[in-house]
């Protein structure tokens, strides 16, 4: 069984932002957003390593 990862987002902030757009947040949206961020960050760190850097820069995102 896969270990559940920590959330990378502040759920209350995301929900407030979406509510401000006159929309509602699905119960599993926060987890999906966090998983998407893990993917983005994994790709960014891989790009930084490929460029022989140890710092993730905006262009890596």
C-alpha positions as CSV (number, residue, x, y, z in Angstrom):
1,X,0.0,0.0,0.0
2,X,1.3,3.4,-1.0
3,X,2.2,5.9,1.8
4,X,0.0,9.0,1.7
5,X,1.9,12.2,1.2
6,X,1.5,15.4,3.1
7,X,-0.6,18.1,1.5
8,X,1.3,20.9,-0.1
9,X,-1.6,23.3,-0.1
10,X,-3.5,25.2,2.6
11,X,-7.0,23.9,2.1
12,X,-8.8,26.8,3.7
13,X,-7.0,29.3,1.4
14,X,-7.8,27.2,-1.7
15,X,-11.4,26.8,-0.7
16,X,-11.7,30.6,0.0
17,X,-10.2,31.4,-3.4
18,X,-12.7,29.1,-5.2
19,X,-15.6,30.4,-3.1
20,X,-14.6,33.9,-4.1
21,X,-15.2,32.8,-7.7
22,X,-18.7,31.8,-6.7
23,X,-17.9,28.1,-7.0
24,X,-17.7,25.2,-4.6
25,X,-14.8,22.8,-3.9
26,X,-15.2,19.1,-4.2
27,X,-14.1,17.0,-1.3
28,X,-11.2,15.4,-3.2
29,X,-10.0,18.6,-5.1
30,X,-7.5,19.6,-2.4
31,X,-5.8,16.2,-2.6
32,X,-5.7,16.3,-6.4
33,X,-4.2,19.8,-6.4
34,X,-1.5,18.7,-4.0
35,X,-0.7,15.6,-6.1
36,X,-0.5,18.0,-9.2
37,X,2.0,20.2,-7.3
38,X,4.1,17.1,-6.4
39,X,4.3,16.4,-10.1
40,X,5.2,20.0,-11.0
41,X,7.9,20.1,-8.3
42,X,9.3,16.7,-9.3
43,X,9.6,17.9,-12.9
44,X,11.2,21.2,-11.7
45,X,13.8,19.5,-9.6
46,X,14.6,17.1,-12.5
47,X,15.1,20.1,-14.8
48,X,17.3,21.9,-12.3
49,X,19.5,18.7,-11.9
50,X,19.7,18.3,-15.6
51,X,21.1,21.8,-15.8
52,X,23.6,20.9,-13.0
53,X,22.0,23.2,-10.5
54,X,20.9,22.5,-6.9
55,X,18.5,25.4,-6.9
56,X,15.0,25.3,-8.4
57,X,14.4,28.5,-10.3
58,X,11.1,30.0,-11.7
59,X,12.0,28.8,-15.2
60,X,12.1,25.2,-13.9
61,X,8.5,25.4,-13.1
